[in-house]
Amino acid sequence: MTEVPTVGVEEEYFLVEPGSGRIVDAAARVLARARAEADAGPGSDPGEALTGEFTRCQIESRTAPCTTTAGLRAELLAVRRAAARAAHAEGLRLCASGTPVLGGTEPAAVADHERYRAGLAQYRSMMDDFAVCAQHVHVHCPDREHAVLVGNHLRPVLPVLIALGANSPFHAGLDTGYASWRSVIRQRFPCLGPPPYARSLDESVRRAEAIAATEAMLAPAMPFWDVRPNPRLPTVEVRCPDVCADLETAVCLAALVRALVTDALRAVTRGDPGPRVGAEELRAACWKAARDGVTGDALDLATGRLVPFAEHVRALLARLREPLEAAGDRETVEAGVRRLLAGGTGAGAQRAAAREGGLPGVVGRLAAATEVSPLPTRPA
């Protein structure tokens, strides 16, 4: 394959009170405001790119498919600013964190959507604290058969993406001791986390149907694995990173995912169905990545040995040099990863902010980074 696939991103955000930093069930108000501004005329904010999420304290943004990371950065900037202005007009702020730093001690208020109500009915109290925010990266894929086989190739690198995207050390006012507590919350569900290995689309569909028959999955056509063929779009969707407050980190991760998918598509075209990595080892590697982030060691699933995380990710980037260069993303990704290794991920930034200004200070820092726009200190 020589053509560079397009890439798009979905981001989920919390709505929080200025000052207290607590999450607020105000998605309907903020989305209505965004739509009103989008309808105001030419050049207005892209309110149509904003939607609701599982709980009423969250909203989601969607970019268009982009060929370049410069285009993706511009798209993300536009939708973040649109969401931030709508939240600000309602007396709120936008906060990109994998879990709520403050608030969230009561069962989440579920948004009025048939799928969300079905999830609540099936999973019951498991959903009480399921207010989590992710970055979903979509990369164009020729068809669903290719997408399933690409997932086989991406399974071993999911722990790397979890570690680099870790941005949820706090949950409901407590330091969890993890870099990505959102990942821990997700791993308790039977159909979230790394996807099962599948030799074909047909095998993947049969497995999803069997799991859905137990009610451990909502619908076989819409699995929520960390890598999946998107049910509605011609893309491979990677869902494991926390949402990133830092815009450049979000762009770096999206470009890295595109390079991984491009590399995997080339292997699939050569007839390589992907490495058979044990589910238990993969789950353990994801757990370690969620706990430690980019610090310490990583489990190299190819050898079964622990290696320093920095060494592990550098070896991955060396392998991806060709697809990164073909997309014009090598400098963006390598510089972004160097910065994350040297200065820490979002989890480290949150803990540093907590030492300086407590948890309300963490939320304030997150909101300022998320909004990427000079907004007044207090909402209008």
Solvent accessible surface area in square Angstrom, and as a share of the most:
residue,aa,sasa,rsa
1,M,87,0.39
2,T,131,0.76
3,E,136,0.61
4,V,40,0.23
5,P,11,0.07
6,T,47,0.27
7,V,1,0.01
8,G,8,0.08
9,V,2,0.01
10,E,27,0.12
11,E,0,0.00
12,E,11,0.05
13,Y,0,0.00
14,F,2,0.01
15,L,0,0.00
16,V,4,0.02
17,E,71,0.32
18,P,47,0.30
19,G,72,0.69
20,S,47,0.31
21,G,3,0.03
22,R,114,0.42
23,I,36,0.18
24,V,32,0.18
25,D,84,0.44
26,A,3,0.03
27,A,9,0.07
28,A,81,0.63
29,R,114,0.42
30,V,0,0.00
31,L,16,0.08
32,A,49,0.38
33,R,93,0.34
34,A,2,0.02
35,R,124,0.45
36,A,62,0.48
37,E,48,0.22
38,A,22,0.17
39,D,122,0.63
40,A,84,0.65
41,G,30,0.28
42,P,147,0.92
43,G,89,0.86
44,S,43,0.28
45,D,23,0.12
46,P,38,0.24
47,G,1,0.01
48,E,136,0.61
49,A,17,0.13
50,L,7,0.03
51,T,33,0.19
52,G,31,0.30
53,E,27,0.12
54,F,18,0.07
55,T,1,0.00
56,R,113,0.41
57,C,3,0.02
58,Q,1,0.01
59,I,0,0.00
60,E,11,0.05
61,S,0,0.00
62,R,107,0.39
63,T,20,0.12
64,A,48,0.37
65,P,104,0.65
66,C,11,0.07
67,T,85,0.50
68,T,70,0.41
69,T,12,0.07
70,A,64,0.50
71,G,28,0.27
72,L,0,0.00
73,R,68,0.25
74,A,61,0.47
75,E,55,0.25
76,L,0,0.00
77,L,47,0.23
78,A,45,0.35
79,V,3,0.02
80,R,0,0.00
81,R,79,0.29
82,A,1,0.01
83,A,0,0.00
84,A,0,0.00
85,R,93,0.34
86,A,0,0.00
87,A,0,0.00
88,H,14,0.06
89,A,33,0.26
90,E,40,0.18
91,G,27,0.26
92,L,10,0.05
93,R,45,0.17
94,L,0,0.00
95,C,4,0.02
96,A,0,0.00
97,S,0,0.00
98,G,0,0.00
99,T,0,0.00
100,P,3,0.02
101,V,4,0.02
102,L,28,0.14
103,G,4,0.04
104,G,21,0.20
105,T,95,0.55
106,E,129,0.58
107,P,85,0.53
108,A,27,0.21
109,A,39,0.30
110,V,21,0.12
111,A,20,0.15
112,D,114,0.59
113,H,79,0.35
114,E,134,0.60
115,R,73,0.26
116,Y,26,0.10
117,R,122,0.45
118,A,40,0.31
119,G,4,0.03
120,L,73,0.36
121,A,68,0.53
122,Q,49,0.22
123,Y,24,0.09
124,R,172,0.63
125,S,83,0.54
126,M,65,0.29
127,M,11,0.05
128,D,54,0.28
129,D,38,0.20
130,F,31,0.13
131,A,5,0.04
132,V,13,0.08
133,C,0,0.00
134,A,3,0.03
135,Q,0,0.00
136,H,13,0.06
137,V,0,0.00
138,H,12,0.05
139,V,0,0.00
140,H,80,0.36
141,C,2,0.01
142,P,74,0.47
143,D,67,0.35
144,R,97,0.35
145,E,69,0.31
146,H,51,0.23
147,A,2,0.02
148,V,11,0.06
149,L,25,0.13
150,V,0,0.00
151,G,6,0.05
152,N,2,0.01
153,H,29,0.13
154,L,2,0.01
155,R,6,0.02
156,P,28,0.18
157,V,11,0.06
158,L,0,0.00
159,P,13,0.08
160,V,3,0.01
161,L,0,0.00
162,I,6,0.03
163,A,0,0.00
164,L,1,0.00
165,G,1,0.01
166,A,0,0.00
167,N,3,0.01
168,S,0,0.00
169,P,0,0.00
170,F,10,0.04
171,H,25,0.11
172,A,21,0.16
173,G,28,0.27
174,L,128,0.64
175,D,77,0.40
176,T,34,0.20
177,G,50,0.48
178,Y,40,0.15
179,A,6,0.05
180,S,1,0.00
181,W,65,0.23
182,R,2,0.01
183,S,6,0.04
184,V,36,0.21
185,I,3,0.01
186,R,15,0.05
187,Q,20,0.09
188,R,102,0.37
189,F,6,0.03
190,P,74,0.47
191,C,1,0.01
192,L,18,0.09
193,G,1,0.01
194,P,20,0.13
195,P,12,0.07
196,P,44,0.27
197,Y,24,0.09
198,A,3,0.02
199,R,153,0.56
200,S,34,0.22
201,L,42,0.21
202,D,83,0.43
203,E,22,0.10
204,S,33,0.21
205,V,58,0.33
206,R,129,0.47
207,R,81,0.29
208,A,9,0.07
209,E,91,0.41
210,A,63,0.49
211,I,38,0.19
212,A,19,0.15
213,A,86,0.67
214,T,98,0.57
215,E,107,0.48
216,A,22,0.17
217,M,1,0.00
218,L,44,0.22
219,A,40,0.31
220,P,55,0.35
221,A,72,0.56
222,M,34,0.15
223,P,14,0.09
224,F,36,0.15
225,W,30,0.11
226,D,4,0.02
227,V,5,0.03
228,R,13,0.05
229,P,17,0.11
230,N,7,0.04
231,P,37,0.23
232,R,158,0.58
233,L,92,0.46
234,P,83,0.52
235,T,19,0.11
236,V,0,0.00
237,E,1,0.01
238,V,0,0.00
239,R,24,0.09
240,C,2,0.01
241,P,0,0.00
242,D,1,0.01
243,V,0,0.00
244,C,6,0.04
245,A,11,0.09
246,D,57,0.29
247,L,18,0.09
248,E,72,0.32
249,T,9,0.05
250,A,0,0.00
251,V,0,0.00
252,C,1,0.01
253,L,0,0.00
254,A,0,0.00
255,A,0,0.00
256,L,0,0.00
257,V,0,0.00
258,R,2,0.01
259,A,3,0.03
260,L,3,0.01
261,V,0,0.00
262,T,8,0.04
263,D,37,0.19
264,A,4,0.03
265,L,1,0.00
266,R,39,0.14
267,A,8,0.06
268,V,15,0.09
269,T,85,0.50
270,R,178,0.65
271,G,61,0.59
272,D,59,0.30
273,P,60,0.38
274,G,9,0.08
275,P,62,0.39
276,R,165,0.60
277,V,19,0.11
278,G,34,0.32
279,A,64,0.50
280,E,135,0.61
281,E,91,0.41
282,L,1,0.00
283,R,104,0.38
284,A,51,0.39
285,A,4,0.03
286,C,0,0.00
287,W,98,0.34
288,K,37,0.16
289,A,10,0.08
290,A,0,0.00
291,R,97,0.35
292,D,29,0.15
293,G,6,0.06
294,V,20,0.11
295,T,91,0.53
296,G,55,0.53
297,D,59,0.31
298,A,15,0.11
299,L,37,0.18
300,D,29,0.15
301,L,28,0.14
302,A,98,0.76
303,T,82,0.48
304,G,55,0.53
305,R,174,0.63
306,L,105,0.52
307,V,29,0.17
308,P,71,0.45
309,F,6,0.02
310,A,28,0.22
311,E,98,0.44
312,H,35,0.16
313,V,0,0.00
314,R,141,0.51
315,A,64,0.50
316,L,13,0.07
317,L,15,0.07
318,A,73,0.57
319,R,133,0.49
320,L,0,0.00
321,R,123,0.45
322,E,117,0.52
323,P,5,0.03
324,L,0,0.00
325,E,83,0.37
326,A,56,0.43
327,A,21,0.16
328,G,60,0.58
329,D,2,0.01
330,R,72,0.26
331,E,141,0.63
332,T,35,0.20
333,V,0,0.00
334,E,40,0.18
335,A,40,0.31
336,G,5,0.05
337,V,2,0.01
338,R,143,0.52
339,R,106,0.39
340,L,5,0.03
341,L,38,0.19
342,A,96,0.74
343,G,67,0.64
344,G,30,0.28
345,T,9,0.05
346,G,24,0.23
347,A,3,0.02
348,G,35,0.33
349,A,63,0.48
350,Q,4,0.02
351,R,59,0.22
352,A,33,0.26
353,A,3,0.02
354,A,25,0.19
355,R,185,0.67
356,E,126,0.57
357,G,46,0.44
358,G,32,0.31
359,L,32,0.16
360,P,67,0.42
361,G,24,0.23
362,V,0,0.00
363,V,5,0.03
364,G,31,0.30
365,R,130,0.48
366,L,12,0.06
367,A,1,0.00
368,A,59,0.46
369,A,43,0.33
370,T,0,0.00
371,E,1,0.01
372,V,41,0.24
373,S,26,0.17
374,P,132,0.83
375,L,41,0.20
376,P,85,0.53
377,T,121,0.71
378,R,194,0.71
379,P,33,0.21
380,A,118,0.92
